C-alpha cells in the first residue's frame, strides 16, 4: 500500500489531462487531471498513478500534497490523490471525483 506517501509533497507528470480520453477505453473521459510520479514503481510494475483534484484546467505537470490513497482491494495497483495544500477534501468528495474510474474496482479511500 502507498500510505507512506500520505501528506507528502509529490511531483506528478500528467499524461491524461482534464478532458482527455482513455487511450484504450475511448468512451472514458477524464473529468480531472491524471498522471504518474516519475521514477517510482507501483504494484503493476509501472509508475505510481495519481489523480489531481481541485485543479480545473488541463495540466502537463503538478506539484501538490498527497491527500489520500485509494487502495484497490481487487487490483495490484493503488492510486494517490493529490491536491493543493490549501484545499481539504472529504472521503465522500474524493470518491465522487474519482468515481468515473474507481467504480470498476473494489476500493477504499485512506486519509
C-alpha atoms as one frame of an Amber mdcrd trajectory, in Angstrom:
protein
   0.000   0.000   0.000   1.153   3.560  -0.641   0.259   5.056   2.751   3.856
   6.225   3.245   3.032   8.920   0.633   0.199  10.443   2.710   0.711  14.183
   3.325   3.988  14.179   1.363   4.676  16.655  -1.424   4.968  14.921  -4.803
   5.523  15.942  -8.411   3.118  14.431 -10.963   3.604  14.244 -14.724   0.167
  14.473 -16.327  -0.368  12.021 -19.195  -4.179  12.233 -19.200  -5.153  15.873
 -18.768  -8.618  17.017 -17.795 -10.965  16.500 -20.763  -8.868  13.797 -22.454
  -9.986  10.251 -23.262  -8.544   6.969 -22.053  -6.100   5.579 -24.669  -7.789
   2.145 -24.796 -11.319   2.761 -23.486 -12.282   5.706 -25.682 -15.670   6.142
 -24.031 -13.939   7.127 -20.745 -13.472  10.875 -20.420 -11.167  12.222 -17.714
 -13.024  14.854 -15.642  -9.766  15.653 -13.815  -6.040  15.572 -14.452  -4.416
  12.146 -14.078  -0.786  11.205 -14.222   2.141   9.450 -12.594   5.113  10.001
 -10.298   8.266   9.680 -12.444  10.890   7.263 -11.169   8.536   5.229  -8.975
   7.188   1.689  -9.309   3.664   0.593  -8.426   2.128  -2.863  -7.991   1.673
  -3.267 -11.741   5.354  -2.555 -12.479   4.585   0.916 -13.904   4.937   4.305
 -12.211   2.595   5.188  -9.346  -0.558   6.845 -10.717  -2.205   9.920  -9.219
  -5.486  11.758  -9.527  -5.141  15.553  -9.302  -8.171  17.111  -7.629  -9.108
  20.756  -7.258  -7.488  21.967 -10.486  -9.845  22.972 -13.277  -7.605  23.445
 -16.304  -5.730  20.743 -18.264  -2.208  20.445 -16.862   1.125  18.991 -18.005
   2.563  18.648 -14.518   1.592  19.376 -10.935   3.247  19.529  -7.537   0.992
  19.044  -4.546   0.302  17.123  -1.376  -0.983  13.545  -1.235  -4.425  13.920
   0.345  -5.407  10.248   0.140  -4.527   6.794  -1.116  -7.105   4.758  -2.995
  -6.440   1.143  -2.060  -7.827  -1.219  -4.679  -8.730  -4.497  -2.995  -9.194
  -6.328  -6.304  -6.275  -4.882  -8.279  -2.491  -4.800  -7.924  -2.271  -1.041
  -8.211  -3.264   1.592  -5.651  -3.649   5.266  -6.630  -2.676   8.541  -4.999
  -4.963  11.557  -4.735  -3.006  14.818  -4.921  -4.209  18.366  -4.339  -3.027
  21.803  -3.369  -2.056  22.044   0.305  -4.683  24.761   0.820  -7.568  22.509
  -0.211  -9.197  19.894   2.004 -11.469  17.168   0.658 -13.569  14.565   2.466
 -13.596  10.857   1.596 -17.046  11.352   0.070 -15.793  14.167  -2.157 -12.767
  12.140  -3.266 -14.996   9.157  -4.013 -17.305  11.319  -6.141 -14.387  12.892
  -8.044 -12.730   9.544  -8.851 -15.898   7.502  -9.406 -15.550   7.722 -13.204
 -12.723   5.179 -12.963 -12.872   3.703  -9.461 -16.418   2.367  -9.972 -14.808
  -0.602 -11.724 -12.840  -1.588  -8.603 -13.471  -2.592  -5.006 -11.547   0.195
  -3.345 -11.262   2.135  -0.119 -10.017   5.664   0.488  -7.327   6.056   3.136
  -6.580   9.524   4.500
